[in-house]
Amino acid sequence: MTTDWHAECVKKYNALPRKRLAPSGLVPNVWHFDLRYIPLSPPSHMLFVFQKESQFVHQQRLPVGTNAFGISYFPETAKEAALEVCLGLMHSFNTTFNQEMTPGPMMDPYAPWKFTTDDRALAQAVQKQFKSLGVKEDRCKVEFVDMTQEAHERFDGLYKTLVAVLGLPDIVRAALVTPSAIGFSGLPPADPEAWLMNPPGSLHGTPEEVEFQKITGYSQEFMNNEPLPVNSGNGLNRSSNFMDILERIKTVTTSTSLEQVRRRADAGDSQHAIDAALRLKYGLKCTADRVLSRSYLIKAALNEKANAQTRSMAHSMLIFWYTAGREDTVRARFVFAAAYHANEAVRLVSEKATGSNGAPVYCARANALLFAMNTIESLTKDMTVPELLVHSKWVIQASDERKAYMHLERLAAEKKMMKKPNRYRCATFGCGIEADTGKMLSRCSGKCDADKKPYYCSKRCQKEDWKNHKPFCRQGAPCSVIDPATATFGGGGTPQGSIRVPIHHADGTTSLLSTSTMDPEMLKEMGAAMKDTKARVGLSTLKMDLHEVD
């Protein structure tokens, strides 16, 4: 909404008559409000208003008067929530609770005598925002009053009526839980660096080297969110030419400024919206801005004129914005929002895709599938949060298909690798590099027996291991490989071959970093940079705060 509309809304609100009693003269003109997240697709935030004595209830979808999906408005703090809450409250009273949309005689609009809410931070923020907008002083006050239980009972009836109108099956309705009021007080802020591929704290070197590392993060982000078939060896394991993408992005970010990119994105270009989002995410030739980065990803994700591939990528990039950097326990609305984006990332590129046999072809990328395999699965396997099953049908199906395919690929890979385990792992102690095909490693060309020969990821590793291998480089000698670690068997091979390295994170989790284009030394350097960081939320199991189902 424009500032002109804001001013007009305030002008009307300030002109409304205001009395201690409601127009009926029977009940106090005091109104309670709160904010709730509604996960029903398309999800949105809802302003709930009720009058205690009369039990009158009203709901207003936020943002007011916009055709955009409500997911564009996702306040993390009371301060971020305040503007739209104020506009929603004023609009409700200016229109006498949207009375023009209901049959019957019109009642003259009036202003409330007082507002109350059950969140201290929201009360303070809304009161301050009213003053900032120019609302009359006597209409700005918002008191903290704990009416949590009574408000929830009133909203429960309203929500069940809303769900009934949708005509959902009984089994689906049974899984839906009435959303609680959002509690902003005491909610710790997210770590703004946690959702980056390479957090700024891990960047080091000269300014040029740091800038290159940022471009590398941008490039990885781009590659890791391209949706591909989940039941194909050329799917999630397929890597584009990383160095080509790196150079292309480096050229683009050097030749065009963020301001130019943002103008095109604001004009409706979704690809430029993703470009702007990733520049703002990594602070690439600009100041990093987590909130603004999300806003451009939302532009791309919700642009119905954009192609499905671009929209899917934007949804996939958004998943960890909600969950990363919130420690191990996340409020419900953040999990539901992440699940919505994961589901949309799959649905957009899968609902019209079919194979030669007419069966659907599910497409996805790692972000969506990892969130489904870890977070969604962990919260639904014991029916802890069954509602997630309702909101995540596409990504759950894609995850199931991917797991089935990977199981078959893993069995085949293990059978092949167990015959010659040394063939698929660098022999240098502590290197950790593994390969999915033997051609990715080179073997010793000395006189040691063929079945005892060590394999290496690079000449550097072979040189480092020579002191160890030299006494064994003769016929009849035992194998010189002393690294007791075993291969991780992360899945099937790729046509071009790939190498990978396990990363043992500071929080005790392990993930695999894989590539078919980077050389071993670059891969190990990247792995070392990620070693001291926590695994991204979603790569490890995420817990949802069941006591704050907002």
C-alpha angles and dihedrals in degrees: 000000000000126000087245089062089047091054092047091049092051092046092054093044093051090051095054118109113251129202137166092245128053116251090269088063089221104091136039116269090236120127131195122208140179139169125245136183114231110202096192108119120292087036123213144160117261129206110218119200127180141167111225103211097043093034088224111161133194134179128200124189113225138258091044119234098001128126091207118108112267092240087081086072109063111149116197094186137035089247091057091047097048103081096053091041090054092048090047093051094047092046091050093055095037088058095035089245095318089304091163088070094057129070121247137058117330118245119214112255119249139179123248120251091222143352127219132186135176099233117079095203092051092047092054094043095048092047090051092046092051089055092047091053092053099254114162112272095242090055098051101073117111118181128205109239122165105230095140097132097043093045091050092051090052093046092047091065092046093049094049089052090051092050092047091055089057090064095226120172116267093248090055094047089051090058095052117098122204107249117243125225113278113254112210096171112097094008107139115224119251118257100256092212098048097088094055122106088226111019115220090246088066094051116102142160133056120342088259091052092048090050090051090051090053090051088049090055090049091050094048090049090053094049096042094057101047105118114236135169111287096208099055135084086227090056125082093356092055112104125195116226097288097195092050091052090046092054093044092052091045090054093047095048091048097047099044128046125227089246091058092048093048092051090055091044091050088051090060105270105141097192090056088047089059090046091052091046094053093046089052092044094056098029090241105182088333142063111284113247116183096188095046090046089057092049091059093047088052089052090055095041095051098040103114091191091061121090119265093246093058094045091048091053092051092050090048092051090052097058099086094041086080100043110028118096096019095105115236101314121062132188114255098247091057091053092046091049092050089049090052092054092045091051094047091048088061100035096053094059099031111044094077098031117103134171128231089275092053094251118134117265111218116212126191144137134234098271094059096040096046090050090051096044094048114022104027093039094048092050096046107035092084091030090252090144105011091169089077088068089062095051099039107049098128098046092044091054091048090049092051091050092048093050092050092050093045091050091059091044091049093052091052092046094049092049091053097041097046089062091060109011093169090058093070103041133064108250096215109109112253096007095113097192114144131182133211092213129034093234090071091070130054122223132221111273094205130108098276116123115276094240091050099046117125121228127216137202093214144003088253091060092046090053092049091051096046094092089056097041100040097085089051098046094104138086116282094015120131122253114283098208107120103169104114094199118112130221116270096222092214095178145293126331130263124233092245094040128240140214127216141187128204115236117209106204128211090249092060097257125122128214134175125241110202135181141166095194110040120083118245095256093053090047092051092047090052090047091050091051090053095043097085094048128084118257111263112268104261094040086074127039113284125211124214122216100242091186092062103048094169 
